[in-house]
């Protein structure tokens, strides 16, 4: 019989750090505005993983360990709002300017 392995806080933090690094890499390397938004979503999801992990493994959590869950819920709501506003901005840029969402070609906003 194999010993049962349960993930510890370090495992969750490593997953969160990897997700954060992927999000930063996506934000830095993407030229497409939608790709940049996906990178921001990855960064917010890595923060959610950390909030929930600390809430689960904290021995002195507020109200029985619900504080991390509340933070993660707020972060999910903010991510949804950010996504809706950012996609509306990207669609307006596409429609009104160069018919592209390439970040390098959006020079008309500087003028």
Secondary structure, DSSP 8 states (H G I E B T S, - for coil): --------HHHHHHHHHHHHHHHHHHHHH--BHHHHHHHHHHHHHHHHHHHHHHHHH-TT-GGGTTHHHHHHHHHHHHHHHHHHHHHHHHHHHHHHTTS--BGGG--TTT-
